[in-house]
Amino acid sequence: MTKKEKILIIIERLKKIFPDPRCALYYREPYELLIATRLSAQCTDERVNIVTPPMFDFYKSIEDFSNADIMDVENFVKTCGLYKTKSKDIINMCKMLIEDFGGIVPDNIPELTKLPGIGRKTANLIIGDIYGKPSIVVDTHCIRVSNRLGLVKKEKDPYKIELSLKKVVPLDESSNFCHRLVFWGREYCKARNPLCEECVMKDFCIEK
C-alpha cells in the first residue's frame, strides 16, 4: 500500500469520528485568529479560549490593539504564559497589519510570516481556515500522529513534515485533515497513555 492510499483510508476513518472539524480556538475576525494562535504557543486552547473573549470585547479592532497599552494587554494574557513576549507581538503584529497591509490579514505564507510572532504553523492555519486554501498545519499532535502512523519516518522537523504530508494529502482535504489529526491526537493518540485498544488506526501504527 502506498502512502497516498493509506492517507485516503485514514481520512475516511477520521471523517466518521470527526465529521465537522473546525479550529478549536475562539475567534470572530481573521486578526483574532492570528492573536489567539499566537497565545496558544506553549498554552492549551482551553486556556486561550478563556482569555480571548473578554479581551476581544475590550479591544474591538486591529486599531484598538495597535494603540493598546502593553501592560493592559499583559493583564489579559498573563495566564497564557510568556505573556510579555506575546503581548509585545500582538501589539506589533496589529501595527504591521495596519502599516504594511492596510488592516487586512494577508492570505499567503511569505507575508504572514513577516508578522511578529507568526510562524508557518499559524500562517498555514490562517490560509486554510480564513481563506480556504490548501494548507498543512503541523503542531505537536500532527508530529506525533504522523510518525506513529508511518506517514513520516522518525521526523520531528515541522517544515519537513509539512512538505511530506503535502505530497500525499489531497489538496481539498488538507486543512480539515489537520484539524481531525489534532482531535485524534488529543482524544486517542495521546503522547502518554494512548488509547490503543480503541484506536481505529492501529493496523497502521508502527509503535503498537
N, C-alpha and C positions, 0 to 999 in steps of 0.2 A: 504494500500500500504506500502510495506517495504521500508527502506532507500535504499536498493540496487536497487529496482525497480524504485524508484524516481530518483536516480542518473543517471540511464540509460536514462531516459526521458530528464533530464536536459542536459546531454552530447549531445544528439541528437539535442536539440534545440540550444545549443551553437555552435555546428558544422555548422549549417545552417547560423549563423550570422558571425562566425569567422572560415571559412573553413581551413585557413592556419595559425595557431597560431605559433608564434615564439617569442623568447625573445626580448624585446623592447630595450635592451642595445646593443650598438655597440661594436663588437669585431671581431678579426680575428683568434686569438690563444686562447687556453684554459686559459692561465695565464692572458690574457687580460680580459676575462670574470670575473675571480676572482677579478681583480683590479676594474673593472667597478662596480661590485656588491658591493664591499666594499665602493666605493664612493657614491653609491645610498642610503646609510643609512641616513635617515632624509634629503633626497635631491631627487628632481624629476629626472626621467630617461631622460627627455628632457635636463636638465642642464648637467647631466653626459655625454650625447652624444655630447654636445658642447665642453666639456673639454677634453674628451679622444682622439679623432682623432689626434690633434696636439701633444699630449703627447706620444701617441703610435708611431707616426712618429719620434719623437725625441729619445725616448728610444725604441730601436728596438728588445730588447731581455730581458729575465729574468736577464741575467748578467748585462745588462745596468742598469736596475732598482736596482739591488743589490748593484751596485757601485755608485749609484746616490748621489749627494749632497742633503741633506734633504730640504734645503732652495729652491733649484731649483724645487723639486717636489711640495713643498708647493705653489710656484708661479703658477704652472699649475693647482692645485686643489683648490685654495683658495676659489673660488665661490661655492664650493660644501658644505661648512660648515664643522665644526670640522676638519679643514684641517691639523692641526698639528698632531692630533692623526691618521688621515687617512694616511698622508704622512709617518709617522713612521711605521705604519702597512704595507704599500705597500713595503717599502724597506726591512723590516724584513721578510715579507712573502716571498719575492723573494730570500733572503739569505737562508731561511729554505728550500725552494724548491730545491735549488742547493745543500746545505749541507746534507740534510736528504733524499731527494727524487730524486737525480740525475737529477734535472731540469725538472722532469715530474710531472704534476699536478696529485695528487692521484685520484683514482676512487672510493673511499669509504668514508663514513662519519667520522669514527673514525680518519683517517689520515688527512682528510681535516680540521676538526675542531681543529687540533693541530696548524694550521697556524694562525699567529697573525691576529685578527680582523675577523676571519671566524667562523660563527655560523652555525646552522643546516639549516637555510633558504638558505644561499649561497651554502652550501655543497650539498643540495638536487638539487639546480639548476644546479650545475656542473655535478653531476652524471646523471641527466636527459638529459640535453641539450648537454653535451660533450660526455658522454659515453652511452647514450640511455638506461639507466637502469630505472626501475620504481622509481618514486620519487614524493613526495608531498611537494611543496614549499608553505609555509604558510607566507603570508605577510599581511598587513593591509586590503587589498581588500578581500583576502581569508577569513580572520577572520570575516569581516563584512557580506559578502555574505553568508557564511556558516551558520552563526547564523540566518540571515533573512530567509533563505530557510529551516531552521529547520534541517540541516544536522548535526549540533551540538546544544546543548541546553545551551544557556547563557554561552558560554565558550570563554574565551579570551586568555587562555594559548596556545601559538603556538604549543608546543610539544603535548599537549593533543588533539588539533585539528588535527595535523598530524596523530596521531595514530587512531583517529576516522575515518578520511577520508580513511586511508589505508584499513579499514575494508569493505568499501563499493564501492570504486572506482576501476574499473578493472585495473589490473597492466599495460596493454598495452595502457591504456588511461590516466594514471595518470599525466604524465608530460604535455601533451597537455591540459588536463582538467584544470590544474593550470594556464597555460597561458591564456586560454579562460576566466577563472574566473576573472583574473586580468583585462582583457579588458572589461569584462562585468561590473565589479565594477567601472572602470574609466568612462565608457561611459553612463551607465544606472543606475546601483545600487549605486549611489554616496552616500558619507557619509551625505552630505547636499543636499537637494532638489533632491532626486532620481526621475528618470523619470518613475514613477509608471504607468502612462497611456500607456506608450509604452512598458511596461515590459511583456515579454512572459513567465515570471516565476511567475506572480502574483497569480496564483492559488496555488502555493506552499508557498508564502510569509506568514510568521506568524506575520508580523508587519503591514499588509495592513489594 
